[in-house]
């Protein structure tokens, strides 16, 4: 049997750079989502801390 290699896939530099670019965009997107979530949680903790301090310091 003679195997024809015309159907084998070859990776060209343009395909690898496109794949790398897509991977970087995906990781960048994930990083931005993560940073946004961290920033939101920090804001919530700050508000909670301020409320607790206000309640503890409240004098009548």
Secondary structure, DSSP 8 states (H G I E B T S, - for coil): ----GGGS----HHHHHHHHHHHHHHHHHHHHHHHHHHHHHHHHHHHHHHHHHHHHH---
